[in-house]
Each structure stands twice: as C-alpha cells, then as structure tokens.
Amino acid sequence: MDLTMLRPRSIPRRARTSMRHAAVASLISLLMGFMGLSFPILTTFAEGPDIVREQSALIAAGRDPLPAGSIAVVRADGDCLRVRSEANLTSTPLACVPTGSTATILPATRDADGYRWQLVSASGFTGWVADVYLALSSGTTSPSSGGASGPSAVSSSAGAAACVNSIASVKPGLNTSLSPVGLNLVLWGGGTMNALATATEAQGCRITAIYANRPGGGSLVSYLVGVPDFVNAEWQSVFAGGRIPAGTALMLICGATGTQAVVSVPTPASAVPAPRKIGLKPAPLVSAAAIAIIDGDSGALLYDKNATTPRPPASLTKIATAILAVEGTELSSGVTVDVDGPRMAARDGSSVMGLRPGDCYSMADLLYGLMLPSGNDAAIAIAKYEAGSEAAFVKQMNTLVRRMGLTGTMFTDPHGLGSPQHRSTAYDLAMMARYGMTLPQFREVVGAPLRTTSGSRSIPLYNTNALLRRYPGVDGVKTGFTEEAGRTIVVSAVRNGHRVFVALLNDQNRDDSAVSLLDWVFQNHQW
C-alpha cells in the first residue's frame, strides 16, 4: 500500500505556479500578437483567496516542518512510506521505507498534491516524502537547539538542498509534440538556436520562422530562416549570444522535413585555407584501424586511414551527448536522477560517475561526470532529463549529426555500449569534436583534469584523457573503450595558435599513436 497515494476527493489540486500562469498567458499573447489582435487577455487563473483555501487543505503533520539535520522516524501504521524523486504523487518511487526506519531531514520543503513534502535521506536514497508520516526521533537534538551533525552529513545536506532549490520550473526542450507543418506554440526550456533546430527537426519540423515575445513584454520579435543576417539583426540583439532563455514562449512556423533545405549546424569558418604539407616525410605507421586528422580552422582532412569506414566508437559517442547537453539545457539547473550507477557497473562493466537513485546534481556536474570518468550513468541521466527518454534523446543525436552533414554515423544509445547498429567514423567523430570545441562550456569540461561534484554527495571525477598531462597543447576531448571497439580517442591540440584534431579507432596504443601523429602533423604542415 502506498500511503502517499491516499488523497481524499475533497482536497483540490494545488494552484499552479505564477510562472506557469505567465507562460500560458504569454503563449496566448504570442498567438494573438501574430494574428494582429490587440484586445486584453482576461486570464482565469486562481489568485489570492483561492490559493489560501487550497493550502489550508494540505494533509500535513500538526506541527512545523522538521528541522534540517534532524533524525525522523517513519510512522506509517505498519506499512512503508514511499520516497519519491520529486515532491508530487506522480513522480517515480525510489524506495519504500518500512515503519520504524529513520530518515535524515534535508533543508527543503514543498507543498504539492495536497501534502506537505520534506526532502530526506533514507535507506540510501535521497528524495521526497509526505511529512505527515514522519515523527522527530526521541533521541534527536534539533540543530536549531544546539545539536550538530557530522561534517559529511552537513555537506551532503547542504549540497542536496542547493541542488533541489535550483531545479528549473520549465523542463528542457519543447515541452510539447509538434505538428510537422504549420504553426506550433511551444514553451522553450532554454538553450541555443541550434538546440532548438535540432529538437524541432527530430520531430519532423524544419523551422522556417520563429516569433517570440520580447523579454519583459512588448511587441514580437521574429527570426526568419534562410535570409541575410541583417534581416534578423533585431532577434540577434534581443537574444544576444544565440541562447533563448528557459520559459520563453515561441511560435514556430514549420515546414515538412522532406520539403525544406537542410539547416546546417554552424561550424568554424571554413573560408580559411587548409595548411600546406611541407616535405616528403610520410605519416608514422600506427596500429589504429581508422585515423582522421582534421585542421581545426578549415575543417580540411589532413590525413586519412579508413577515416570514413563506420566502426564502433565506444564512449566517443559522448561527444554528441555533451554537445546536446551544453546547447539544450541550463547547466546551472538541478537534476534529480533515477539512475543506479553502481548497479550498472556491476551488471555490464559500465564506467560510471557513481549516481544513485534520488541523487540531485547540477547539469554541469552531470556533464563533467559524462566526459571525465566517462559515466554511462551520467549519459542516461542527461538523456532522460533533456529529452524525456533515452529513445527521444538518441533521435536528437542522430538529427544533430545529420544536420552536420555527417553520413557515417548511427547512434542507438547516448553512451556507446552500443548495439550492432551503433557506428561512427573517425572523420565524423573528429568533426563532432571540432564543433564541440567551438562551445566554451564544452571546451571547459573536456579540458579539466579533475572536478568534484557539489550535489547530493561530493564525488571526485578524474579525466581519463592522459594526454592532457602528457602532451603540451592538448586541451581535450574524449577517450573510449569496449571489447568490440577497442581503445578509441579523439584529441584536440593547439600549437602556435593552430588547432588540429586526431581521431583514432581501435588502437591498443592510442596515446602513443596520438603523440606520434600530433608531432608529425605540426612538424610537416605550414599554416
């Protein structure tokens, strides 16, 4: 029996948040503005007394919320109490804690679905419980009365609370299904124009025009696809840096996928000439099954060995996952996960960040967990958060590479353990890395040798790319390994202001091979 599922019919649903009210009103205003309507909108959302009446109907213990840091005992009348991933009745149950068990109270409280919820740590999980089923342990000294908990507990509680409080009110992405042709209204979850184009095209919509309310209100601002830049100068001024904030109401005009020109992913300028090979010295012989060396400025292929032959990429897959995460989410947002990293590692040997169900970390922490220790658990958590499911996220991954004009890649998961159909090429992976390194946040992550998380637990994350410490000028990007793929790597290095990318697939000596090829390309090419 799930005690928190008991909800008397007489208790009304909690009033929606004012932010959601504003977003819906903004969508209506957006549509009316496009249609040339100017009369005022009268919203029917409850305010004031209605909200007070609903709050008074909460099922809550006849006391104030238990203080953070205190120990509570579950009082569930002989049954168990569900610990949930979010503070509502429809979120994922993480555990069912038996009557008599203890829980540590964390500093976060919310009202939802007729209950008052408190964030707790219980039975190895961090999540939300209805506090009516909690009682302060008789042996506990409240922190407010002078008691103290251990340093690790304080650190964990503070980190978890800060993370939970930073959970975004608007989920990433489009927050709706699209019609592939015609007008669509969406509430954008935040991200770049490129992320918006990838998300819409993954649903079969090629954007031909975008209309948005100006931040703070006012008239509409438009973006038209396929026109000279000066036509969209106003849009670029309003949304400086190319990012559209979370919660922005957008009206999209879509054309069918088959009838519109492909929208290319912006890449570094290719107008610069490719470096010229000097001398007759050939590239060193290395053991890689496939090699691609790319000039960062021009995108020219400087050396090729089976560079366009599809092969298993292993964790180099995560380059695409990271690009979508950087462009399609707010990295400061908190994310509560339902992934069990230790169980994944025990089941299939996954490399993991160390996530546990109910953990809360920022998207930035998850991104570091993805790219430094190559966490498959972080890849799944990012995919579910950004797209709602792994399948939907993989569809966006394949849309991204197609928009980049890369034809040798097919992804079936966000991490690279892979199915027989999961393939990429050395050339495609080098070009993905080339694009990723144009994104400052991507560049910062892949160049970091170490990161310590600040969410539910402090987890030290170490970068598997040994060349960051070994080869001067190396500043990213990713390593990988599976039995099928062998050892793989894409490495970025800069010398005298010129960047090159070396991608190696199935090379047992990948680090030594990369060093030899980097030496050769820098010594035998002139920019």
Disulfide bonds with the S-S distance in Angstrom:
Cys80-Cys96 1.92
Cys163-Cys360 2.05
Cys205-Cys254 1.98
